């Protein structure tokens, strides 16, 4: 089993989860974070740290759509190992619906070195 990042992360991108991950399995895109399913050890330390409940186990119904996205982009985006400031408009986007269609970007986070 692994954990996955879901739509709630988009445009919020809180990184509280990153600082508790013992295996550095988070990767940063321009609009969201993802978890590498190959590196995640299923410890679950990250899920309660997310202020927008964007992290779920792959057994959760929400995970089905997001597992392939996490797998694909964790192989393309730079690894992130330290907490960064959240997105500039994080609070404004916290409870917004339909963020994937509006804001998802396949680009890596330009502020995180490769």
Order of alpha helices (4+ residues) and beta strands (2+ residues): beta-beta-beta-beta-alpha-beta-alpha-alpha
